[in-house]
């Protein structure tokens, strides 16, 4: 009952030719083919990107952090400069005013 028969396809082709015209159908098919090629290339690049990310993650999983360096005897030790920030003075903040209440008061 739901099978597509050859006469169904013929009627569909005739309707498409009547709707779009014989000159516009090849252009539409060409642009559809280009769009499908672009979509195929983009999905392939997405799969390749996922594969590259997985390879990078596997490669980075093998890295171990370096141990902290111990000072060597005879080398001068330099102190790390410490940054000190002065606290910013707190400015008083006005309480929020409800615009509806302000209109009612005026």
Backbone as JSON, one array per atom type, in Angstrom:
{
  "sequence": "XXXXXXXXXXXXXXXXXXXXXXXXXXXXXXXXXXXXXXXXXXXXXXXXXXXXXXXXXXXXXXXXXXXXXXXXXXXXXXXXXXXXXXXXXXXXXXXXXXXXXXXXXX",
  "N": [[0.83, -1.19, 0.0], [1.99, 1.26, 0.75], [3.95, 1.43, -1.11], [6.09, 2.83, -3.59], [5.25, 3.41, -6.8], [6.1, 3.18, -10.35], [4.49, 4.97, -11.83], [3.83, 6.84, -9.91], [6.22, 8.19, -9.54], [6.51, 9.31, -12.07], [4.35, 11.11, -12.15], [5.14, 12.82, -10.11], [7.49, 13.93, -11.24], [6.4, 15.32, -13.41], [4.82, 17.22, -12.06], [6.82, 18.65, -10.71], [8.2, 19.74, -12.91], [6.2, 21.39, -13.96], [5.87, 23.17, -11.81], [8.43, 24.38, -11.33], [9.64, 24.76, -13.81], [11.36, 23.82, -16.81], [13.89, 24.85, -17.26], [14.91, 25.69, -14.83], [15.15, 23.43, -13.2], [17.57, 21.81, -13.71], [19.52, 23.6, -12.73], [18.73, 23.81, -10.07], [19.11, 21.17, -9.24], [21.87, 20.98, -9.56], [22.81, 22.87, -7.7], [21.85, 21.68, -5.4], [23.37, 19.34, -5.38], [25.95, 20.45, -5.0], [25.6, 21.54, -2.45], [25.2, 19.2, -0.95], [27.72, 18.02, -1.27], [29.31, 19.86, 0.1], [28.27, 19.63, 2.7], [28.95, 16.96, 3.2], [31.76, 17.14, 3.15], [32.2, 18.85, 5.34], [31.17, 17.36, 7.5], [32.94, 15.24, 7.43], [35.31, 16.58, 8.06], [34.7, 17.33, 10.66], [34.65, 14.81, 11.93], [37.33, 14.13, 11.57], [38.54, 16.16, 13.09], [37.61, 15.48, 15.63], [38.91, 13.05, 15.92], [41.58, 13.93, 15.85], [41.62, 15.48, 18.2], [41.21, 13.49, 20.08], [43.56, 12.0, 19.76], [45.45, 13.91, 20.57], [44.67, 14.22, 23.23], [45.25, 11.67, 24.19], [48.01, 11.69, 23.86], [48.76, 13.74, 25.6], [48.03, 12.67, 27.99], [50.09, 11.07, 28.83], [52.03, 12.74, 29.81], [53.99, 13.83, 32.55], [54.0, 15.99, 35.35], [56.73, 18.24, 36.01], [59.04, 17.78, 38.69], [59.38, 19.96, 41.56], [62.07, 22.27, 41.46], [65.08, 21.93, 43.2], [67.08, 24.12, 45.16], [70.39, 24.84, 44.15], [73.57, 24.39, 45.64], [75.62, 27.17, 46.17], [74.56, 28.84, 44.23], [73.07, 32.05, 43.87], [70.18, 33.01, 45.74], [67.13, 34.32, 44.78], [64.66, 36.45, 45.91], [61.18, 36.22, 45.55], [59.29, 38.87, 44.3], [56.75, 40.33, 46.22], [53.46, 41.16, 45.66], [51.59, 43.78, 46.83], [48.45, 44.93, 47.48], [46.62, 47.84, 47.92], [43.75, 48.19, 49.9], [40.65, 49.01, 48.41], [38.76, 51.91, 49.06], [35.55, 51.68, 50.5], [32.64, 52.73, 48.99], [29.64, 54.37, 49.86], [26.59, 52.77, 49.14], [23.63, 53.52, 47.52], [20.32, 52.66, 48.48], [18.28, 50.51, 46.46], [15.78, 51.93, 44.34], [12.39, 51.63, 43.87], [10.85, 51.96, 40.78], [8.09, 52.14, 40.4], [7.12, 52.86, 42.89], [8.33, 55.37, 43.12], [6.94, 56.82, 41.16], [4.4, 56.81, 42.22], [4.76, 58.37, 44.49], [5.19, 60.9, 43.44]],
  "CA": [[0.0, 0.0, 0.0], [2.85, 2.42, 0.82], [5.04, 1.29, -2.08], [6.17, 3.85, -4.63], [5.16, 2.76, -8.11], [6.68, 4.03, -11.4], [3.62, 6.07, -12.26], [3.93, 7.87, -8.88], [7.42, 8.97, -9.84], [6.24, 10.09, -13.29], [3.47, 12.22, -11.78], [5.96, 13.74, -9.33], [8.37, 14.64, -12.17], [5.56, 16.26, -14.18], [4.44, 18.31, -11.16], [8.02, 19.46, -10.5], [8.46, 20.52, -14.14], [5.19, 22.44, -14.05], [6.08, 24.16, -10.77], [9.69, 25.1, -11.41], [10.06, 25.01, -15.18], [12.4, 22.89, -17.28], [15.2, 25.49, -17.22], [15.38, 25.87, -13.44], [15.38, 22.15, -12.54], [18.99, 21.42, -13.69], [20.25, 24.5, -11.82], [18.38, 23.43, -8.7], [19.77, 19.89, -8.95], [23.3, 21.26, -9.45], [23.07, 23.53, -6.42], [21.61, 20.68, -4.37], [24.56, 18.48, -5.36], [27.04, 21.21, -4.36], [25.3, 21.63, -1.02], [25.44, 17.9, -0.35], [29.17, 17.82, -1.2], [29.82, 20.71, 1.18], [27.87, 19.01, 3.96], [29.75, 15.76, 3.36], [33.13, 17.55, 3.49], [32.2, 19.41, 6.69], [31.01, 16.28, 8.49], [34.2, 14.49, 7.44], [36.29, 17.36, 8.8], [34.34, 17.23, 12.07], [35.12, 13.52, 12.41], [38.79, 14.21, 11.63], [38.87, 17.01, 14.23], [37.38, 14.69, 16.83], [39.98, 12.06, 15.98], [42.8, 14.66, 16.22], [41.51, 15.84, 19.6], [41.39, 12.27, 20.87], [44.98, 11.67, 19.71], [46.15, 14.87, 21.42], [44.36, 13.91, 24.62], [46.02, 10.48, 24.54], [49.42, 12.07, 23.96], [48.95, 14.57, 26.78], [47.79, 11.88, 29.19], [51.35, 10.47, 29.22], [52.94, 13.73, 30.39], [54.04, 13.94, 34.0], [54.51, 17.31, 35.71], [58.1, 18.26, 36.49], [59.13, 17.99, 40.14], [59.91, 21.29, 41.87], [63.52, 22.29, 41.44], [65.75, 22.18, 44.46], [68.17, 25.08, 44.98], [71.73, 24.26, 44.05], [74.53, 25.06, 46.53], [76.52, 28.1, 45.52], [73.84, 29.78, 43.38], [72.36, 33.03, 44.69], [68.74, 32.86, 45.82], [66.42, 35.57, 44.56], [63.34, 36.43, 46.54], [60.07, 36.57, 44.67], [58.64, 40.11, 44.76], [55.37, 40.14, 46.63], [52.6, 42.28, 45.28], [50.65, 44.16, 47.87], [47.41, 45.8, 46.96], [45.94, 48.64, 48.93], [42.3, 47.96, 49.8], [39.88, 50.11, 47.86], [37.77, 52.4, 50.04], [34.17, 51.34, 50.2], [31.76, 53.88, 48.8], [28.28, 54.0, 50.27], [25.7, 52.4, 48.05], [22.25, 53.95, 47.79], [19.38, 51.52, 48.36], [17.56, 50.55, 45.19], [14.5, 52.62, 44.38], [11.39, 51.02, 43.01], [10.32, 53.01, 39.91], [6.65, 52.27, 40.58], [6.92, 53.62, 44.12], [8.71, 56.75, 42.84], [5.85, 57.44, 40.4], [3.27, 56.98, 43.13], [5.05, 59.47, 45.41], [5.11, 62.18, 42.73]],
  "C": [[0.88, 1.25, 0.0], [3.97, 2.38, -0.21], [4.94, 2.37, -3.16], [6.21, 3.15, -5.98], [5.73, 3.7, -9.17], [5.78, 5.18, -11.83], [3.57, 7.18, -11.22], [5.11, 8.8, -9.17], [7.19, 9.85, -11.06], [5.36, 11.3, -12.96], [4.27, 13.26, -10.99], [6.88, 14.56, -10.23], [7.58, 15.67, -12.96], [5.18, 17.45, -13.31], [5.64, 19.22, -10.91], [8.33, 20.32, -11.73], [7.46, 21.64, -14.28], [5.43, 23.54, -13.01], [7.32, 25.02, -11.01], [10.14, 25.43, -12.82], [11.24, 24.12, -15.55], [13.79, 23.52, -17.17], [15.76, 25.58, -15.8], [15.69, 24.55, -12.75], [16.85, 21.72, -12.58], [19.83, 22.3, -12.75], [19.97, 24.13, -10.37], [19.06, 22.13, -8.31], [21.27, 20.09, -8.76], [23.61, 21.9, -8.1], [22.82, 22.57, -5.25], [22.81, 19.74, -4.25], [25.74, 19.16, -4.71], [26.83, 21.28, -2.85], [25.58, 20.3, -0.32], [26.94, 17.61, -0.25], [29.78, 18.64, -0.08], [29.49, 20.1, 2.53], [28.71, 17.77, 4.24], [31.18, 16.11, 3.78], [33.19, 18.09, 4.92], [32.05, 18.33, 7.75], [32.27, 15.44, 8.56], [35.25, 15.25, 8.23], [35.98, 17.35, 10.3], [34.82, 15.92, 12.67], [36.64, 13.52, 12.53], [39.23, 15.06, 12.81], [38.7, 16.24, 15.53], [38.49, 13.67, 17.01], [41.29, 12.73, 16.4], [42.78, 15.03, 17.71], [41.74, 14.62, 20.5], [42.86, 11.86, 20.89], [45.78, 12.62, 20.6], [45.91, 14.58, 22.89], [45.13, 12.68, 25.07], [47.49, 10.83, 24.72], [49.68, 12.88, 25.22], [48.74, 13.78, 28.07], [49.09, 11.26, 29.7], [52.31, 11.45, 29.88], [52.82, 13.73, 31.9], [54.55, 15.33, 34.34], [55.93, 17.2, 36.25], [58.11, 18.44, 38.0], [59.68, 19.38, 40.41], [61.43, 21.24, 41.97], [64.06, 22.64, 42.83], [66.87, 23.19, 44.23], [69.51, 24.37, 45.0], [72.66, 25.07, 44.95], [75.43, 25.97, 45.71], [75.83, 29.08, 44.59], [73.08, 30.76, 44.25], [70.85, 32.79, 44.63], [68.09, 34.22, 45.66], [65.03, 35.44, 45.16], [62.3, 36.86, 45.51], [59.45, 37.87, 45.17], [57.18, 39.83, 45.1], [54.58, 41.39, 46.27], [51.63, 42.54, 46.43], [49.68, 45.18, 47.29], [46.77, 46.55, 48.12], [44.44, 48.38, 48.79], [41.61, 49.22, 49.27], [38.88, 50.59, 48.91], [36.35, 52.07, 49.57], [33.34, 52.61, 50.08], [30.35, 53.46, 49.21], [27.4, 53.77, 49.04], [24.29, 52.79, 48.43], [21.33, 52.73, 47.65], [18.63, 51.63, 47.04], [16.18, 51.19, 45.36], [13.57, 51.95, 43.4], [10.78, 52.1, 42.13], [8.81, 53.21, 40.08], [6.36, 53.11, 41.83], [7.26, 55.08, 43.89], [7.6, 57.48, 42.09], [4.67, 57.71, 41.31], [3.5, 58.16, 44.08], [4.91, 60.82, 44.73], [3.74, 62.43, 42.29]]
}
